Structure formats: C-alpha cells, structure tokens
C-alpha cells in the first residue's frame, strides 16, 4: 500500500472574519439588474467563492514567496501530479444585512478625451462593512511543520494588512478585504488522543506572534493629501436621488472613486508619454501597457500588434501564462477614499441657447456636488507593482509629472470640469519605495514649488532622477 496518499496527516487552519473595507464586485455572469450583477447563493445572499480567494492567494505567494508555491500542487520528479495541500472554503455572509448599489462605468477615448461610442455600462457593487466567514486548511506531513506554520503566518499577515483585494475592479480600489478575529488552529495526528480530538474537531490554538516574518513588497506607493478647490462631482446612479445628479457615495459617505481617479491619471499619463516619447519604441509600449494593462479590444483601437506586446511582457516575466493574454491587468492600483467633512449643496443650472443668448425652454436642471470644508479633505493613494517591470523607474517618472499637475490644480477629477469642478491643491505627499537593496521614503509639504519642505533631499533627488531617466529611455521628440 502506498503511503503517499496518507502522508499529509496533520492540518493547520487559518480562520476568522473577512471584512470588506471597500465596495466589492463579484460578477455572477447575469445581467438582470445591471450589465454585471453580484454573485448570490441559493438564499440570495452574496458570498465570496473559494476559487476567487484561492486564485488571489496563489498569485501573491507565487510572486513574493515562490518557495511555498508547492503547497498549491506540484509535479513530482517521476512526472506524477500531486494534489494541492490547501483547501479554501467559500466565504459565506454572516452580516445580517447587505446593500447592493448600481454604479455607472465609462471608457474614455484616449485621443479625444470623450466617452467612446457604446462604452457606457453599469455594474452592481456590495457596500463596504460586510463580514464573511473565512477558513483555509493546509494539510502537511511531519517534516513540513515548520514551513507550514511560516506559510500560514505569511497568509495571516497579508490578509490582515488591508492590501488584499479580489473581484472586478480591484485595481481601481474595489474589493479590499481585511481579516479580523484571526485564529490559527493546528491538529497533529501523533497520538491516540490526537486522533480522538480530530474526530471531535478539537484543535490546539497556535500563537504566531513569535513567528513574525518580514513582508516582501516590491511596490512604489504614493499618498497625497490635498484641499478641494471649490467642488467636485462624480455622478452617482441612485433611484432615491432628489437631484438630477449627485456626488457618488459609498456606505453613506462621499468618496473619491477609484475608477474616476485612475481614469484621470491614465489620461494625463498617456498625454505626457505621447508628448515626450517615441510611440514606436519598445520602452514606450512597455511603460504604457504594463502600468495600466490592456485588453484585446484596446490594443486594436491603439493599432498595436498583440503578439508584439505579448513578446515584450514575456521577455520581462517568462513565467507568465500565455493563456492570460491578450488581456493583462496593469501594475498601477489606486484606492477609493472617503472625502473628509464634505458639504453637499444643491445648485440649479440652466442651458443657454448659443444663438439667442436666452434660456432654452424646459432646460432647467440641478446637481448636488460636494465642497471641501476642512483642510486636507482629499486623500489620493496609489501603488505601482515593480515586480518584473525593469522600466518601473521611468513609469514613476511619468507619475511624478502627473502628480505635479494634480498638485497645482492643472488636472481636474470628476465631471463638470468645464465649470471649474474637480480641482485640487496639494498639501502633503508621502512616497515609499524599494530601490536596489534599501527601503526609501520621502515626504514633501507646501503649496508652491518654491516653498516645498522636503524631509530627505537625498531621496527626493533620487525621485527626480527617475524623470531624467524617463527622458533618456523613451527619447525626447525633436
């Protein structure tokens, strides 16, 4: 009798509650209420499929801790496949109530800056603050106890960090989850008593405080605190709205939506790159498409050869699956943030006949933007994954130029920009990144370039060098 089948006698469980800290979008494939409806169980309650959870966890481990990827299954030296040692359960909702809202989505034409034809859609999201039951089980052999405990510690730290996200729109700030009320339970089959405990599902609780492992984060992160100059209006879909258009809310609070923020950043990013760079160069294409990702349709619109883009990406990451392309998720992620202490004001507006100068009949409408009442009411947070991205410094160089436009009010966010909405004024910016073998950070404060306070001139010069490197790599047009 083969003992291979029975060698994983011991188990370790990571259990707790997954709490959604941003809206969650898990599509069911149905389109009854919107173009993309939320996934529901047999009782019409939302849940998180174990397959979705397992895929995100596996990706994180393969990228940052490949020494533990064998727990997800492997092929032995004799050519036989071995089953995964990890079981991920569906996360069922334990909150009593849940609220589903419908959001609008658009796709802008990068050439005109207007909404592309047929590119308006809507989708359902779950409001944040929901609690789901979470459980992962890892089976291990006697000689795998130490790496198994370390693996569970890595997962626990990652899931509790708040950086964990899944579902559609996770790159735009949706789907962020945080593990709470965490317990690690272990069962080792090494005695008659332990067998009896397994039968009765009695486990020993393991304290992981002494197992703390330094996290690996190959990211460039930026946090900007800014004042709102005037008002901002990001349109919301809500049947209970008393105005024709109101600012978007999540959990009853006015927010800076990730999709709107990322769309603005992408538009200005591409404009800057087009201005200074050679669109036919490999570096230009890599910086653009690795930063923001692409779909087969978007490549066709840009007139790009999908095979060429694929070859560029596989050159930088040979392990990437060809089946994942020609759709590719970008490395730039933004977060949805709450606008601090906003004021809602209902404003009536009219449409003017350009020929007569009079009011167009039946053209009275209103909107309900939000105004900033307190200092540093806006928070903008983004991160760039630098893994398998040799040109990440050049991409950061473009982001710094985008930041300058945001900081000085030259780049507006949201709708009704033509009447002055969406302008911000930067106050504080914090940067953190890993360059070579050291973690670097810098903080700047002030309103104008001449009055900026910088806490590390040395690190600030490193950031400035990335802009210079961008010009050298992409090539300034003559």
Secondary structure, 3 states (H helix, E strand, C coil): CCCHHHCCCEEEEEEEEEEECCCECCECCCCCCCCCCECECCCCCEEECHHHHHHHHHHHHHHHCHHHHHHHCEECCCCCEECCCEEECCEEECCCCCCEEEEEEEEECCCCCCEEEEEEEEEEEECCCCEEEEEEEEEECHHHHHHHHHHHHHHHHHHHCCCEECCCCHHHCCCEEEEEEEEEEEECCCCHHHHHHHHCCCCEECCCHHHCCCCCCCEEEEEEEEEEECEECCECCCCCCCCCEEECEECCEEEECHHHHHHHHHHHHHHHHHHHCCCCCHHHHHHHHHHHEECHHHHHHHCCCHHHHHHHHHHHCCCCCHHHCCCEECCEEECCEECCCEEEEEEEEEEECCCCCCEEEEEEEEEEEEEECCCCCEEEEEEEECCCCCCHHHHHHHHHHHHHHHHCCCCCCCCCHHHCCCEEEEEEEEEEEEECCEEEEEEEECCCHHHCEECCHHHHHHHHHHHHHHHHHHCCCC
